[in-house]
Amino acid sequence: MKARTSSSSLATRGSFHCAWLVFCAAALALAATLPAEAQEAARDPAYRAFPLIGSRLAVWAVAQLHLNFAAFILGVPIFALIIEIIGWRTGEPRYDWLSHEFVKLTFAAFSTTALLGAALLFLFVGYYPRFWTYMTSIFFPTYWVYALLFFAETFTVYLWYYGWDWLAGPRKWIHVGLGVLSNLFGTAILFVANSWVTFMISPGGVDESGALKGSVWGAINNFTWMPINIHRLIANIVFGGTIAAAYAAFRFLAAKTDEERARYDWMGYIGNFVALAAFIVLPFAGYWLGREIYAFNQTMGITMMGGFMSWLWIIQAILIGILFLGSNYYLWLGMERIPGSERYRKYVPPMLIVLTLGFMVWATPRSLVLTLDEARAMGGTHHPLLGVLGVMSAKNTVVNLMILTTFLSFVLYRRANRVSTRGWVGTGMAVQWAAFGVAAAIVVFYGVYGYFVESIVRIGFSVYQVLAVLAAIVLVMAIDIPMFRGARSTGRIRWGTIAPRSQYVLILLAVTFTWLMGLMGFARSGIRQHWHVYGILRDTSPEAVTPALGYAANVITVVTIVFFALVMFIFWLGGLGEKGRTATHGHAPAPMLAGGSDADA
Amino acid sequence: MSFLRSRFFQAVVVLVVSFVVLRWGIRPPAPWSVIQLYMFVVLMAVLIYVSADSDSWRAFVRPIRSTLVDPDRRHVRGAFLVALPLLLGYYAYTQAAARPQAPPELRAVHPAPPASIRFRGKEINISGVDNPLRKDGAALRKHVAAGAATYVRNCMYCHGDNLDGKGHFASGFNPPPANFQDPGTIAMLQEAYLFWRIAKGAPGLPKESTPWNSVMPAWEDRLTEEQIWQVILYLYDATGQQPRRWETAH
């Protein structure tokens, strides 16, 4: 045994020495290139070349990592606050525990976000000095606002986290107020940073030479600022929910006791619920952003949707299809731990068929990849049937139907172990089904009608489709809540008994959404093509080429892997402090959920 | 007939039927790239269906597990051991073997237009511009007729007398000439976009659309600005399509 330990130790030391040698070699290579970089920098102050991988890739990777972490730390506190308020108002300590768990995750990622932000700033200042000088000439006043907000956000979150026990009981309202303030500061930070990035896409408030015409507000309030604010705000909640759910899944799979398994099963469910609830409205915000890009510049819109990026949207459709299928699958698996849910199993196949057909239509490309023989057989580059499915009318229709189906899944899950005792339950159910039916009919009607009107009219139809779906959701829930209040229970939810594969689904959803964020970030930056600031400041560096989709996919994949490696490391670090004192430390005890809890989770 | 109730058998049937429908049920045949995409979605859906509850999952896995471990299935196992590598080898061969045709490719059908172009030394805006001939309502029919004449003299040989992309030379071109009757072509575009495409042709295509992969001539050397706008009027008039309007800022 000793010999084995010794050889293992030697192997570890050998590995360590190898790693050290690799690190030294990399450091030497870096040092060797630096004088050349410095000379180059002296010649051309507009750009400097980042060693080995190039400036663009360095900025891309750090920006994507920074945005991933920033989205997490801005998204999670929003629903952590809501959960804390639920716990405060209902008096159920498990919600308070869960909210604290979520904020703990945020807290661990806070400094990493700041470090990556600083690294991004250094990269801009060092490697894109002309670009940064120009951005500073426009946005300098906002830098101060950003810094002050960051201070305010940091101190408020610290107070919120560390004051959890101190501000409990009758002072809970102060604690909740701190949570509200944290979110307000966080959202304001997001809006300020968004003004910079959206100015690069759709510059406003400047003349043709790029000089500021009036106040900085004209540059901040550019065409895409508010759509991206809304889109990112919602997407951050989805992202935060998926990462928190993945964390819970990881803890579930590593759990040693039933109690721990039950707790993290519940946490994963809540994380996924939050992500799903926000995800349902995300396509609407994305569609608004797309319209604003078209309204700002049609060329940019066509580049994005019909030009070289057209296949990016097919990849996006596949990823979102996976998110829809995965979220529903998780709910269906979750129903197994709910006694009484057997009644609703018969709805799974039809819902799956709707989701599958919707997925297929959404992923149908407009620009087909085809051989000459296939083109000849089709009589052109457009397929008479697939061409019909490849346009926005079809895609808007199916995405709305998929949202309705996902909502139906949730409604069935919600009532899985309840039997309403209201006298008007029959009427209520009928109205609910009618609401689903009417919404689906409106969606299909405008989807079909869209083929018979010109494009600009068709675009407006999407608003009616969205409103029909949202109205159905509101109406169904307005009936459902009173209908199942005080309902007879068919059994308690057996938290922790869900099939382990459901937890891999939660992890898959987090990875898919992170990858999707990277892809959308590439789309947002790529539509500027060879411009730093579209139409104002041209990218004259040797890297002023929009990368191919395959290359972008590789970069996004690598950065996503790095992100999850960092997240695991940070969560592991965060967990170290908890080891050995979980039972005695904390604002609220970990809830006992094994064996069941009430259905109203 | 108990195997008909087997989850595994049902899954295989759904996959096979889906493939048959997609491969032979769609006419004209869908490109292979789309069928692969669809089958990926169907496969995911089937896996979700069989694993959406524990009983179903156990029933699905049972024959697979039995084939892998049961002693009395040794011969079946052996058959798979031979068949699967052969199938994979055949697939690898079909992917790697040289074929007498160009490989499938992705081509941006509607590349992004420039904001403006130089037409015979004159700067013409593409972004935000409508057909100037539409302003002259009284002479509209005259312009359409002139456009028809220009079309017949110059465009018909490729784009066809029915404007459906089936002209005399069409079968010799890859990609085939645009079919204007298809609601996915000119109805999706503003008239200025058509002006750019007609004036600059394939040589003026951006890189994303591979300029060398189209035989559309640059008509700016042969047609006047007015003739091009007239042809555009004719295209929309003859097909009954409406040009896309420019979106207004809001």
Interface residues (C-beta under 8 A of the other chain):
Chain A: F223 R291 Y294 A295 F296 N297 Q298 T299 M300 I302 T303 G306 G307 F308 S310 W311 I314 I318 G321 I322 L325 Y329 W332 L333 E336 R345 V348 P349 L352 I353 L355 T356 F359 M360 A363 T364 P365 R366 S367 L368 V369 L370 T371 L372 D373 E374 A375 R376 A377 M378 G379 G380 T381 H382 H383 P384 L385 L386 G387 G390 V391 Y451 E454 S455 I456 I459 A499 R501
Chain B: I26 P28 P29 A30 P31 W32 S33 V34 L37 Y38 F40 V41 V42 M44 A45 I48 Y49 S51 A52 D53 S54 W57 Q101 A102 P103 P104 E105 L106 R107 A108 V109 H110 P111 A112 P113 P114 A115 S127 G128 D164 G165 K166 S171 N174 P175 P176 P177 A178 N179 D182 P183 G184 T185 A187 M188 Q190 P206 E208 Q242 R244 R245 W246 E247 T248 A249 H250
